[in-house]
Amino acid sequence: MSKRIKYLISFIVLISLGISLAMNISAEELDYVPAVTIQDENPVYGEKNIDGTVLETLKKGTIIQVSQEDENWYKLQVTDKEAGSNQFIHTNNIELAIVDSNEEQGLSINDINVYDKPSSKGAFLNEIATGNLLTYKKFVTGWVQVEVEVNDQLTKGYVESDLINKIVNEVESAVTTDQTIVYNNPSEGSQKIDTFSKGKLLNYLVLDNGWYATSINGTYGFFKGSTIQESESNPVQKSGIALKQPTKVYSQPNTNSDAVKDYASGSKLVYRTFIDGWYEATVYVGGIKYTGYIDARDVIEPTTEVEKLQGVALKDQVNVYKGPSHGSGVHKSYQKGSILKYETFSDEWYKAYVYVGGKKKVGYIAKSDVVEPTESPKQYSGIATKEPTLVYHQATKNSKALKAYSAGSKLIYNSYIDGWYQASVYINGQKQTGYISSKDVQGLPSKVEKLSGVAVNSKVHVYQGPTKDASVHKSYLKGSILKYETFSDGWYRAFVYVNGKRKTGYIAKTDVIEPTTNPKTLNGIAIKHPTKVYAKANKNVKQLKSYRAGSNLKYETFIDGWYKATIYLNGKKRTGYIHANDVYQPTDSKKLEGVAVKAPVHVYEGPTRASKARKSYSKGSILKYRTFMEGWYQATIYKNGKKETGYIASSDVEQPTDNPKSLEGISLNQKTHVYSTPSKNSKPLKSYHAGSLLKYETYINNWYRATVYVNGKKRTGYIYSADVETPKADGKITSGIAKRYHTKVYSGPNNNTKTLKNYREGSVLKFKPYLNDWYKATVYINGKANTGYINKKDILLDGAKQTTQKGFAAKPNVYVYNGLSKKSTKLKGYSLNSQLTFKTYTDNWYEATVYVNGKPKTGYISKSDIIDNQIKPRSFVNPKQVYSYRDMVTDINQLEQHYSGLINTEVIGKSVEGRNIYLVKLGYGDTKITINAAHHAREWLTTNLVMNQIDQYSQAFAKGSKYNGYNVRDLLSKVTIYYVPMVNPDGVTLNQFGPSGFSNYSQLIRMNSGSKDFKAWKANSRGVDLNRQYPAGWNTIRNLEYSPGPERFKGLRPLSEPEVIAVANLAKKHNFKTHVAYHSSGEVLYWAYNAAGSLRLTSRKIANQISNQTGYWMIPQQSNPSGGGYTDWVIDSLKTPGFTPEISPHVGPRPVPISNFDRIWNQNKSIGLMLAEEAYNNRNKR
């Protein structure tokens, strides 16, 4: 080895040794600070690596000494060398303690445990009771350090900082300003330990949580500071006069406290400021010094500088009080207007000297009771306006009158006080001072000016004096031109002639108006029809001339509301007057174009709708006109080739927008038209299929303007705004559930467009937002992508809010399925009336969560199997009325909506006149019976009966109650009753309301022998008796009519009428165990027709039940029965029991009176339930 290498190795060894020594020296000199472990378990590592060896694990709250190594690690100060000198803890496991924190004071707000370390898992040292004063230092987050006594020695411990309220201030003197409740903790929910009355003196601590604390029996109580006022720290000494008799010095600043001493009213007192409304005073009682309190309202501070004054009594009686208080006694009283002498005393009082019984007394006058006259009176001259005008001895009308002047007299007087002048008068040659009310005089003008004006009231009087109480010289009509001169503030002076003699008179300024001094010549248009020129500016006087509306007139400004005009009558020039509302000054005209928005829009001869229409335009017409006046445009039209001027009401047209905005939208209708004018009554120029993308621009309200090409030619057209919609920007793909049994995807955003594809209820679909009511979706047909549209009503969006509901099982066996099909797997089953909870989902299914083998599963319940608990029993049908087709339809819709699931309806056909023939299905059961009514028009009370059965049975089901002994809920869970409440809606409407509105009105009257009274009508609107239309025995029906009419015409062939076809098809479609057709005459029961064998035995058995319930006589079976009836056909062709109850005694050829209904109802109210029970019990026997 070379020398150079040896030297190099030696150098490296020396350097390493030096570094090592330096490191050891640094370790000894490191600065360590206290810290606290903050996790439940805090590992100490042998190296700065969390994957390294864990030397030990420290518990939460352990106090250690550490020195920071880097941003992630601290080194522990090691006392046990055997454990290794390098021990490290991660920064996430500790919090540095606050070193040398200042001592603070606080109060314990609960009983506090003191631990040996800042952790509730530390060793317990001692307990500090609630309300104790503590001295502490902040240590780490959530903990402070305190000193407590342990085994007679002071020991450092740790308490949670949340249990201490810091003291932020100390107040040595304060007063409660209202009742103050004291609690054992700073919380209004804690225990009340004391109540301070108003005025209590106390000192307290201010805490950092908004509460105050004060010492009570050696501990602290807590209260809110809103009822505390701190006393002044630097009180100011004052002196004042006692106001009350007596004025009390109280033991506390509270008028309910005891009085320490009393002073007589007027006594001079010395006191000092304390709190708002109270002074503090030192008093001596029995030679002992006391501190007391004076209500600030009981003393008054006199002014320092005294000024002698003179004033006038303002009130009817002004008192001089014994003390500066209205409550003190009265020395003397003075009348209103009296002149009084006094001197300044306080802000609200004067001091006065009066003589009572010859003795001088000191008294006090309230400042509000007197007023000082003006210091520099000003002289005026004026006119007496009252008859007479009085000069009073004092400034009050209750005082003696010194002198009287007649109205119109010229007077001289001086300003005095508000409402009064002071005047000098001579009485018996002696000068006296008197007073004139300012209301009794008016000032004179400094200069007389000659004027002319117009009478503005219906009658304007010239009075003998300047007062309306004076007599009248002469009167003038409204609009008269009068001459007068200035006189006083409210009056003119005029000279009139009465009986040839010149008289001086007075005109009230409010009765006349001066014409404009600089009249302006104007040109205007007559707008009234006619527009009149009057002899005076008064519509009640003679008219000089009239003009048609629209006439051009010249006039000049005159007075408010009137113009003056020059006209010629019989060649002579005359001055007349035009009312301002009858003419209009047109503005500078501006050419416009607009759209007629009414049908029709008239162009009038004048700017008034009362004038004649010169021409008319249809709605949507494009019109040209120019501005004229408010509410009207002026237009030029051509009539019979001649140019004429006309007027269009501004409300009849609409101006297109000045700045049209280009838009794109989607056609919504199956055929969206572009019209030739902005009116749906105009001719379409072009049509577009629903979903077409159209371009257009804004035009007028509700209309767009578009350019289209028709036969290659460019045309301007108009699109109704409701027929298009701007699609939403290409949005995010969303998913949802198909709600309908068949959820359709349409070729356009319209339900009338072609269906591209159907999805089963519950299918998961993806789509994008498109229009307000439509989504856009891509569907594949024969492998090709197509754009389609889904109505938003058909979709339940993912995440959409579902309503949780409760209900009960409506059938003996109700299942929760794993899919939206009763063919899917059954997750769980429930028995009849079981209570279930579920959520809204699709049209026909609820969503429910069930537990299978202890695990939650999402399943689905058919709505037809559930009755919602939210359904409240409610009556909809009023059977005691003339029950019309419209009433029935309204009730059916309400019943179906209210009893959803229990009641389902269908339209099984339409009448001749297009009325719906309704089927109402009541119940959930698989066993079925059917009941129909009103085959015959005048027998409509049978509809009342069956509709009331539906109503009453539904209520009983919802209540879960029995009806006439039948368990309705149980029964209708097994059986469904199919009701057709009105087989013949046309006939019933004709019977109740007559032929008005029927398409064959004239034919009906001919069939009814020329009568408009259809009360006896039984047939349908073609005159065919519907209960003679069924095939059974149709060829051998007896008692017939051979032409259409009110009754007994069987038609040209069986099953020719749409009403009968609908009912027959229903009967053939379902396996009804029992059929009932209600009719109304005779209180009998038809039951047999030609039934034989077991059918006859079954029918008799059921007929006996009906007869026993109703009391109806069973018609015996005949050897050759007349057929054609519904139940005849049911028995004959369907081999099923059929019954025809006639519900009322014979009433003749008219409807059964409503007064019979109660009897009919009591006989038949439970027939539906009875037959349902019989059918279910015997369903397998027939």
Buried (B, 14 or more C-beta within 10 A) or exposed (E): EEEEEEEEEEEEEEEEEEEEEEEEEEEEEEEBBBBBBBBEEBBBBBEBEEEEEEBEEBBBBBBBBBBBBEEEBBBBEBEEEEBEEBBBBBBEBBBBBBEEEEEBBBBBBBEBBBBBBBBEEBEEBBEBEBBBBBEBBBBBEEBBBBBBEBEEEEBBBBBBBEBBBBBEEEBEBBBBBEEBBBBBBBEEEBEEBBEBEBBBBBEBBBBEEEBBBBBBEEBBBBBBBEBBBBBBEEEEEBEBBBBBBBBBBBBBBBBEBEEBBEBEBBBEBEBBBBBEEBBBBEBEEEEEEBEBBBBBEBBBEBEEEEEEEEBBBBBEEBBBBBBBBEEBEEBBEBBBBBBBEBEBBBEEBBBBEBEEEEEEBBBBBBBEBBBEBEEEEEEBEBBBBBBBBBBBBBBBBEBEEBBEBEBBBEBEBBBBBEEBBBBEBEEEEEEBBBBBBBEBBBEBEEEEEEBEBBBBBEEBBBBBBBBBEBEEBBEBBBBBBBEBEBBBBBBBBBEBEEEEEEBBBBBBBEBBBEBEEEEEEBEBBBBBBBBBBBBBBBBEBEEBBBBBBBBEBEBBBBBEEBBBBEBEEEEEEBBBBBBBEBBBEBEEEEEBEBBBBEBBBBBBBBBBEEBEEBBEBBBBBBBEBBBBBEEBBBBEBEEEEEEBBBBBBBEBBBEBEEEEEEBEBBBBBBEBBBBBBBBBEBEEBBEBBBBBEBEBBBBBEEBBBBEBEEEEEEBBBBBBBEBBBEBBEEEEEBEBBBBBBEBBBBBBBBBEBEEBBEBEBBBEBEBBBBBEBBBBBEBEEEEEEBBBBBBBEBBBEEEEEEEEBEBBBBBBEBBBBBBBBEEBEEBBEBEBBEEBEBBBBBBBBBBBEBEEEEEEBEBBBBBBBBBBBEBEBEEBBEBEEBBBBEBBBEBBEBBBEBBBBBBBBEEBBBBBBEBBBBBBBBBBBEBBBBBBBBBBBBBBBBBBBBBBBBBBBBBBBBBBEBBBEBBBBBBBBBBBBBBBBBBBBBBBBBBBBBBEEBEBEEBBBEBBEEEEEBBBBBBBBBBBBBBBBBBBBBEEBEEEBEEBBBBBBBBEEBBEBBBBBBBBEBBEEEEBBBBBBBBBBBBBBBBBBBBEEEBBEBBBEBBEBBBEBBEBEBBEBEEEBBBBBBBBBBBBBBEBBBBBBBBBEEBEEEBBEBEBBEBBBEBBBBBBBBBBBBBBEBBEEB
